[in-house]
Amino acid sequence: MEIRLVSQDGKNKGIAYIEFKSEADAEKNIEEKQGTEIDGRSISLHYTGDKGQRQERSGKNSTWSDESKTLVLNNLSYNTTEETLQEVFEKATFIKVPQNPQGKSKGYAFIEFASFEDAKEDLNSCNKMEIEGRTIRLELQGPRGSPNAKNQPSSTLFVKGLYEDTTEETLKESFEVSLCARIVTDCETGSSKGFGFVDFSSEEDAKAAKEAMEDGEIDGKKVTLD
């Protein structure tokens, strides 16, 4: 396996290319590692080159086209099942909640539809809705071989370096115009992982909040924003 980090002027651009010995190894890693966190950031994996064409996996049709038919659901309750999601996303043709080796949910899901229109409809109607006590976040899964299909500015701040006892209420109140805040917790212990997300109504509000909090502290601990 070979890994190449993309940089410009000596700075990491947040992109890497990973070459595997076989397509099967690449497929396995996309399935198992999609959405996992590295240094506190949730990663997004896609094929490059001509691998972006539709492929058959495990007897299931994987619909990857120029217009994505799959939604990635983040901030999912660890107790939410595929059956529960099917009740919410009635038009979905296939739903998968990845699990760790212990059989526990990883906190995200893939929701596949018959058409791009169906996927976009549920993206617009269900994004930021609450499922089993958690406010979910939806985005279109980019086609393999292309950047993520969600080519729009983010209105969410990533906050790292939180004190372990900081609450979501305190995190939200630290940003005047925030809509909501989420702290990422360990699925087994329930303790904070030291980072979270703060949602705003616009990219401009998020940028302003980032500038206002630059080098700031929450509960007496300096935090890092992105």
N, C-alpha and C positions, 0 to 999 in steps of 0.2 A: 504494500500500500504506500502510495506517495501523496504527500500533502504540500500544496503551494499556497501561501498566503498572498493576497493581492495588496500591494502598498503603493503609495504615491508620495514622493518627497520624503520617504522614510517613515511615513505614517500608515498604520494599518487601516485599510478601507472597510474592514468588517466583512470581507468576502474571502472565501478559500475554495480551492479546487482539490478534491480528493479522488484519487484514482485507485480503484480496486482491481484485484486479480481477475475477477469475473463479474458478469452482470448479476449473477445470483447474490454475490456478496454485497453489491451496491443496492440491490433491491431489498435485501434483508436489513441493511442499515437505514435506508429511507423509512422502512416500515417501523423499525424499533426506535430510531433516534429522532424522528420528526417531532419538533416542538420541545425537545428536552433543553435543559439549561446548561450553558457553559459560562463560567465566571459571572453568573447572575443574569445572563441574557438568553432568551428563548430563541433557538435557532430554527431556520427554515431551510429544508433540503430539497434540491431539484436536480434532475438530470441536465446535462449539457449536450450540445451537438444533436445528432439525429435520434437520440434516445427519447425524444419527446413524443414519439408516436404512441398511439394506443396500444396497450399490452394486456395480455391475459395473465392474471395472477391467481393461483390457487383455485381455479375454476370459476372465479368471479370476474366480471367485466370491469376493468378499471378505466373509467372514462376521462381521459386526459386529452383535451383538444385545445385549439387556439383560444376558445372561450371556456374557461374552467367551469365544470359542473359540480365541483366539490368545495364544501365549506370546511374551514378549520375552526373548531370551537375551542377557545381557551378559557381558563378560570372555571373549569367544570368541577362541581363537587365530587369528591372522591367516592361518594356513595351512589352517584347517578349511574344508572344502567343504560344499555343500548335500548332496552324496551321502553324506558321512560322517555328517552330522546325521540323514539319513533312516534310517541304520542304527541310530542310537540311539533316535530317536523314530519307532518303526515305525508308529504309528497316525496320524501326521501326514499330512494331505492336501495340504499345500502348505508349502514351506520357501523362505525368501528370505534370502540373505546380502547386504546392501547393499554396494556397492563405490564407491570414489572414482573420479574421472575417469581415474586411471591403471590402473584395473582391479584394485586391491588391496582386500581386505576392510576394512571399517570397524570390525571387532571386535565386531559384534553381529548378531543374526538375528531373524527373525520366523518362528514355527512355528505353523501353522494346523491345527486339527483339525475333525472332523465334528461334534463336540458339546462342550459345556462340560464334561461329565463326563470325556471323554477328555483334555481340556486340563488339568483339575484333577488327574487321576490322574498325568500325567507331571510336573506341577508338584511334586507331593508326593514322587514317587519319584526324580526326576532333579535336583532343585535341589541345587546345590553339589557335583555329581559332577565328576570330572575328565575333560576331553576334550582330548586331545593336549597334556597338560602344563599346562592351565589349569583352575582351579576355576570353573565357570560359575555364573552367578546367573540365576534364572528368576523372572518375575513375569507375572501376567495382564495383558494389554493391555486398558486400559479401553475400553468402547464409545465411539464417537465421540458427542460431545454430553454426556458425563458425565465426572466425575473418573476417574482411574485406578482400575480395579477392585480394585487391591491396597490396600484401606483398612485396613491394619494397621501398627502401629508398626514402626520399623526397628530392627534389631539390628546395623546396620553403621555405622561411623564413616567419614566422609570426611575425609582428612587432607591438607592443602594446605601447601605451603611446604617440602617435603622437600629435603634436600641431594641433589645429583645422583648422588652415590655411595652413598646409603643403600640397603641391600639389604632385600628382603622379610623376611628373617630378623631383621634389626635392628628393622624396623618392628613385627613381631609381638612381639618381646621387650620392646618399649617399653610394652606393655600387658599386665599380669600375667595376666588371665583371657581373653585373646583366643584365638580358634580358628584363625584364619589371617589372612594379610595379602597384599595384592596392590598392586604399584606399576604404574601405567599408564606404558607406554613407547611411544616412537615406532615405528610399524610398519616404517619404512625403516632407521632408524639403530640401533634397539634401546635408545637412551638414555632415561633417566627423564624424564617430563614434569613432575616435581616434585610429584606428588600421588598418592594411593593410597587403598585401602579396607582397613579392619580389621573382621573379622566377630567377633561375640560370640554366645553361646548364648541371650541374652535382651536385650530392650530395657533392662532394669534394669542389666545388666552394662555395656552400651554407655554408658548415661547416667553410671554411676559412673566409668567409664574416662575419659569426656570431662571430668568435673569434676576428676578427679585430675590430668589432663594439661593443664588450662587454663593458658595462658601458659607451657607447658612447652617443652622443646627436645628434638630428636632429632638426634644427631650434631652437637651444638653449634649447631643452627639452630632458631629459634623456629618452631613450626608452628601452623596454624589448624585447628580441629576443627569438624565439623558433623554 
